Every structure is written in structure tokens, then in C-alpha cells.
């Protein structure tokens, strides 16, 4: 995810009252961090791979995931926002 895309996704998620932030992974890698109500956080699209998926973390440890969403490599910005906003976290 590019930085400007991550910023747009975060702004739209915040409008939906989700606790979302731009996540800065490694050099030139950006994603979306969503803070979940139980204290976990979902890190969306931070690995640089094609497609939309998330790692669910608690205290810095991987505790779950959202598998790659089929077809998400060609999602529009609106589809990306909707997928993150309506995701079910394991």
C-alpha cells in the first residue's frame, strides 16, 4: 500500500468511528493499523504482498489473522475501506 492510499483509507475508517492509523512498516511500506475493542490490533497490508490481508497482534505477538481476501489485489479504494471496516477478526 502506498502512503497516500493508506492515509485515505485511514481517514475513511475514522469517519466510520474506527480507531485506525497509518502503520509504517519497513522502508516505503505502509499499511493500516486498526485498534480492536479488546486491546488487540489488526495490521492490514503491511507485508507488501499483493492482496489485502491482516495480522492480528496482542502485546506484539501474532494471535490471529484475516486471510487474503480473494480478488482484493484489484480492489478499488472504496472496496478496501469496506473490507477493513466489516472484517471479522479471529
N, C-alpha and C positions, 0 to 999 in steps of 0.2 A: 504494500500500500504506500502510495506517495504521501508526503506530509500534508499537502493541500487537501487531498481526499480524506485523510484521517481527520483533519480539522473540520471538514464539512460534515462528516459522519457524526463526530462528537457533538457538534452544535445541534444537529437534528435530534440526537438522542437526549441531549439535555433539555430540549424543548418538550420532549415526552416525559420529562422528570426522572430520567435515569441518571445515575451518578457515573458519567462517562468522562474520560480524559484521553488525550493523545498519549500514547505509550511510545517511548523512544527506545527501540531495541538496540541493535548494534549500529554501526555507521550507516547512515542513509536508509535505515529500516524503521518504519513507523507502523503502528497498529493502533488499536482501540482498547483501552482498559475500562472495563465495566465493574464497578464495585457492587457486589450482590448483598442482599439484606442480611445474610447470615455471616458476613465478615469475609467470605471468600471473594476472589476477583477472577474475572474472565479476561484473558488476554487474546484478543482477536487479531488474526492475520499478522503475527509478529515474526514468523519464520521465513518470510519471503517466498514461500511456495505459492503456486497458482491455486486459486480456490480459497474459499472462506471457511475457516475452522477456528476453534478456540481451545486454549488450555485453561483449565480451572485450577487456581492456586489458593492455598491457605498457608499462611506463615512461610511463604517462599517455597513450599513443596507442592508438587503436582498431585492433585486429589481427584481430578476428573477431566473430562474433555467434551467438546462438541465436535463430532467427526466432520470431515469436509462435507459441505453441502453440495450435492450433485448439481452441476451446471453453474455454480457460483463464480467460476472464473470469468464468466461473461455477464455477470450481474451489472445492472445499472446502479447508480448511487442510491436511488430510492429503494431498490431491491436489497441492497446491502444493509441499509438502515433498518428496513422491515425485518430482515433475517436476524439481525442482532437484537432488535427490540423485542422480538417474540420468541427468542431461543429458550429451550428448556435445558437447564443445567443439571448435570449428573454429579 
